[in-house]
Amino acid sequence: MQDSLGWAAPIATTIAAVMTAASLGPRVTGWGFAVFAIGSVGWTGYGLLTGQMNLVWQNLFLTAVNLFGVWRWLGRRTRLERGGRSAWAASRIDPGEDLMPASWLIETPVRDRAGEPVGQCIDAVIECGSGRIRYAVLSCSGVSGTGETLHAVDWRHIRIDGGRLHLAPGVGRIDDLPVIPTESWPARAAGPDASRA
């Protein structure tokens, strides 16, 4: 039993760390916390079997933290996502404009005119007075932020169709737009003609 826990606990902890660090969305993060909880229970058992009470107390605390993470990401966040989806579905049959929760912008794939994915929206910059979105920040290439380039695209050049983001005609290739520094975003996005400059 001791040997099994000695292997299972670190394996579960490693898998959970990869799941939560990958930033693949609320569900994966929530399941990462669930696997973390399994790992911390395993570490607690291992600590009891080996007489390491410091390990036991640390992992009892971590089990509570991990269970909170499960509630936060699989419980609360999932319910909030359902609420956003219900607003979107209700707006589709309402005579007014379609609605989309602002949270959907983050990590939403962006497609070009041909429908091909060209990047991912990682944030949006909003005008404080009017509440309008001034520009979206798109991440291109890279994996989970490694090797990515960021581009600011004026919100007027992005359209939303069925909960998906599409570049408007005339924007050109996203890779041809100016790259913005990760830690220094502009007040305004370059126009679509910047891709031809």
Secondary structure, 3 states (H helix, E strand, C coil): CHHHHHHHHHHHHHHHHHHHHCCCCHHHHHHHHHHHHHHHHHHHHHHHHHCCHHHHHHHHHHHHHHHHHHHHHHHHHHHHHHHHHHHHHHHHHCCCCCCCCHHHHCCEEEECCCCCEEEEEEEEEECCCCCCEEEEEEEECCECCECCEEEEEEHHHEEEECCEEEECCCCCCHHHCCCECCCCCCCCCECHHHHHC
